[in-house]
């Protein structure tokens, strides 16, 4: 397989993952590729985890500070967390073992807007990076890197790191070459506009240029990306998708959107995929996506001729669709552009595109503040990801969620959000299976009835009771009525009695 | 004075403010100029207020929905609120009478990011605008408008409105002409990059072009902008300014900033002016400001040769400095650029500039969530203004505040912010008279000690007690430890006992 390493200089650095792990030391700041289960290094994490375990067995300290594009997979975040090999982690994760370590307080996790993560490394907030470990599809004769199934923060990490380890993954289709569009925003103080005017504009090269002198190891792998399959759509997801389409139709009726002018941004998950399935049968045509990840539903839309182009930084495909991608990459690359995270999630380009953002949430309060990250205000689930990048700069920003979780024990609409990731200034529309709450143009008090209308019927009276109490508790000072004594009663009920209903 | 109205077509529409008020009707959506006490219409608000009072005396309904650039003054927001003439208000206000009406629930107020406010009108979220009322310095022969002391959302309102009323204010110096740089971001779906690469770049015209057919009235005025004088610096402000400079020096020492590379954004107020006074005696040279408003301290920096250029959308000057500006506008216009709010506060340009943002706050919590707007979570003070536009896109974002207010009864550091306008993902540095808390690169638990260190000594033990309780209350789930039962005890103490200390 070494035909994938066309550079003689770099072919000379071929070694095993265990040998390459010698270049990763205790206390190192390590930047890795990887974004929503795609394009993460497949071999080095296990090798590093083994090195950590050996050190720990001898009573020696061994941890790294680990930076990625976003979440990875069990054979990356999982093995490293299990080996207690990570001291600090940013900007996003979704691994069960790692999440447990984070919430137990044994691992430090900083939840950073994705568009800021590589930028903060570039700006020097993390000091020097010791090692970058990046998966690629192929190395060219000149030593350029052809990205695999995602780009993420690879440019920033490869530029910042003192040492580079490259994993060449044979499982990734060679036909991915040409999908990536690599353009680097000039560094301060010479930043210039990002010259993207349309979703599909290509402005750079299909490869990443590096300082090959920094490469200390090249490792061959042959292992699949690991993405979870999506669940079949249930009735609730279908209803939410229907309400989302009703909302879009309303925008068309109001003259703010046309049937061939919809630019989509979509968070990851079952509900977004249900929304995309709904679009297949809608009147919307020539849909475009300026988003973070390419999902199954987008490939279906492209196959059906409903979507013309999708721009993202990575794939987030089910195993079935990942295989399909590997078979048909030569076709899909005509309709897909993979960009560096700083560009896929750029506030500048997002605002320019005029997209409609839709992201999931844990809960929203009666005024439209959104909690995307923490259960009961304390336990982090995954992280904010790019939801803030898109919400803050979208033409219209929406949040979608089933109205209840855990068989009705948890309401997605609460009196006071127990953690706030998106403020009342940012969220415009909240959508559940009961409809959509359009908060645009509304003062806080006028938002309450809208938010209650999308809550589960079991919780509506409880929310109204809270609002009545809030109105009475602070009679003379109430742009935003609250009764701070009972603001978290929903959450305290959940903690103490197992249900927000009490 | 009609030489200020060079267009014969528009001179023919000269009338009194009372006559012009005929064009403003009950229920109208009215867009006005005005930004931090500058450039607001001086005559029409009183005429509209009188019309409202007359209607109310007859038992008739009369209110308008009122949109501006930001805050205005007693003879605009004040008289209209006093006459109960406003139904809905956005995006920002700071008038005591209006604030009272808002918090009493008799007026609706939507607190919108300033960079979104004109955009949302342009995007059609408010439907058709009935009237735009805009103050200018002069009308040219072609009917172009020369902005007075601010630009704000004038472009969006003049474009959206069916009718236009122009106030020509003789008090504003004719030499302001040339200070404004008017460039309109093309509307969706044709938005393009904003071609500003440097703070002082001029990309447009010194005038606003309008459809003169929409002009229904031109009114002459001669009245000053109304800005409050700043208080003399006190000891606390001086200490905060010193800590801010220490923070800047630390960035220089870390190699992230140079003495001639500081680009400032600064919120309005006494503390920011103290910071600017501190910069006069600092090692920083060739300072630039890409900010929202031009303040006294910036003129001092320009006079002293320490600041080369400031870009903003408006003035926020004390009466003394406003007079100075009127006398010396011909000189200052070489160093000042006034831009439309969509550009002064553009996420795109802000991120490109790499500026250091510093804004005031009401309170921060132990994890770095910031409350900029609501006392005790319910009573709105002013609004978020542009603080989110800058915080979210700055190179470094800081918040500055005295550690206590009301003689120590209110702490600026609390366990849980009672309203959240900027999240833990956005705030990087919090500065009080006790030092600066640098939260960059830190997981939530590691932020607590930093935040406690900048709290007033009287509150440190109380904050530590809360954190200990939080650690114990949710032992197994605590990325962000909280004890939701007592999270708002500081605020409840304030409400019930008059002091957060209890």
Contacts between the chains, C-beta under 8 A, distances in Angstrom:
chain1	res1	chain2	res2	distance
A	88	B	441	7.9
A	88	B	443	6.8
A	102	B	479	5.4
A	103	B	476	7.1
A	103	B	477	5.0
A	103	B	478	6.0
A	103	B	479	5.3
A	104	B	476	6.8
A	104	B	478	7.8
A	105	B	445	6.5
A	105	B	478	6.0
A	108	B	442	8.0
A	108	B	443	3.8
A	108	B	445	7.3
A	108	B	446	6.5
A	109	B	443	5.4
A	109	B	479	6.2
A	110	B	441	6.7
A	110	B	442	6.5
A	110	B	443	5.0
A	111	B	424	7.4
A	111	B	425	6.4
A	112	B	425	6.3
A	113	B	425	5.3
A	113	B	426	7.7
A	116	B	425	7.8
A	120	B	440	7.3
A	120	B	441	7.8
A	123	B	256	6.6
A	123	B	395	6.4
A	124	B	254	6.8
A	124	B	255	6.6
A	124	B	256	4.8
A	125	B	256	7.9
A	125	B	440	4.9
A	125	B	441	5.8
A	126	B	441	5.9
A	188	B	354	4.1
A	188	B	395	6.8
A	189	B	261	6.2
A	189	B	354	6.1
A	191	B	197	7.7
A	191	B	351	7.5
A	191	B	352	4.5
A	191	B	353	7.7
A	191	B	354	6.6
A	192	B	197	5.8
A	192	B	352	7.2
A	193	B	193	3.4
A	193	B	194	7.1
A	193	B	195	6.5
A	193	B	197	7.7
A	193	B	348	7.4
A	193	B	352	7.2
A	194	B	193	7.1
A	195	B	193	6.5
A	197	B	191	7.7
A	197	B	192	5.8
A	197	B	193	7.6
A	254	B	124	6.8
A	255	B	124	6.6
A	256	B	123	6.6
A	256	B	124	4.8
A	256	B	125	7.8
A	261	B	189	6.2
A	346	B	351	7.9
A	347	B	347	3.9
A	347	B	348	6.6
A	347	B	351	6.0
A	347	B	392	7.4
A	347	B	393	5.9
A	348	B	193	7.5
A	348	B	347	6.5
A	348	B	348	3.7
A	348	B	351	6.4
A	348	B	352	7.4
A	351	B	191	7.5
A	351	B	346	7.9
A	351	B	347	6.0
A	351	B	348	6.5
A	352	B	191	4.5
A	352	B	192	7.3
A	352	B	193	7.2
A	352	B	348	7.4
A	353	B	191	7.7
A	354	B	188	4.1
A	354	B	189	6.2
A	354	B	191	6.6
A	369	B	420	6.8
A	374	B	479	6.9
A	374	B	480	6.0
A	375	B	477	7.3
A	376	B	474	7.5
A	376	B	477	7.2
A	376	B	484	7.0
A	377	B	480	6.8
A	377	B	482	4.9
A	377	B	484	6.0
A	377	B	487	7.8
A	378	B	470	7.8
A	378	B	474	4.7
A	378	B	477	5.4
A	378	B	478	5.1
A	378	B	479	6.8
A	378	B	480	5.4
A	378	B	481	6.1
A	378	B	482	5.1
A	379	B	474	7.5
A	379	B	477	3.6
A	379	B	478	7.0
A	379	B	479	6.4
A	380	B	479	3.7
A	380	B	480	7.0
A	384	B	425	5.7
A	388	B	392	7.8
A	388	B	423	7.8
A	388	B	425	6.2
A	392	B	347	7.4
A	392	B	388	7.9
A	392	B	392	6.0
A	393	B	347	5.9
A	395	B	123	6.3
A	395	B	188	6.8
A	418	B	482	7.7
A	418	B	484	6.7
A	419	B	480	6.7
A	420	B	369	6.9
A	420	B	420	4.1
A	420	B	423	6.0
A	421	B	423	5.6
A	421	B	425	6.9
A	422	B	423	7.8
A	423	B	388	7.7
A	423	B	420	6.0
A	423	B	421	5.6
A	423	B	422	7.8
A	423	B	423	7.2
A	424	B	111	7.4
A	425	B	111	6.4
A	425	B	112	6.3
A	425	B	113	5.3
A	425	B	116	7.8
A	425	B	384	5.7
A	425	B	388	6.2
A	425	B	421	6.9
A	426	B	113	7.7
A	440	B	120	7.3
A	440	B	125	4.9
A	441	B	88	7.9
A	441	B	110	6.8
A	441	B	120	7.9
A	441	B	125	5.8
A	441	B	126	6.0
A	442	B	108	8.0
A	442	B	110	6.6
A	443	B	88	6.9
A	443	B	108	3.8
A	443	B	109	5.4
A	443	B	110	5.0
A	445	B	105	6.5
A	445	B	108	7.3
A	446	B	108	6.6
A	470	B	378	7.8
A	474	B	376	7.5
A	474	B	378	4.8
A	474	B	379	7.6
A	474	B	495	7.8
A	476	B	103	7.1
A	476	B	104	6.7
A	477	B	103	4.9
A	477	B	375	7.3
A	477	B	376	7.2
A	477	B	378	5.4
A	477	B	379	3.6
A	478	B	103	6.0
A	478	B	104	7.9
A	478	B	105	6.0
A	478	B	378	5.1
A	478	B	379	7.0
A	479	B	102	5.4
A	479	B	103	5.3
A	479	B	109	6.2
A	479	B	374	6.9
A	479	B	378	6.8
A	479	B	379	6.5
A	479	B	380	3.7
A	480	B	374	6.0
A	480	B	377	6.8
A	480	B	378	5.4
A	480	B	380	7.0
A	480	B	419	6.8
A	481	B	378	6.1
A	482	B	377	4.9
A	482	B	378	5.1
A	482	B	418	7.7
A	484	B	376	7.0
A	484	B	377	6.0
A	484	B	418	6.7
A	484	B	488	4.1
A	484	B	491	5.4
A	484	B	492	5.7
A	484	B	495	7.5
A	485	B	488	7.5
A	485	B	492	6.3
A	487	B	377	7.8
A	487	B	488	6.7
A	488	B	484	4.1
A	488	B	485	7.6
A	488	B	487	6.7
A	491	B	484	5.4
A	492	B	484	5.7
A	492	B	485	6.3
A	495	B	474	7.8
A	495	B	484	7.5
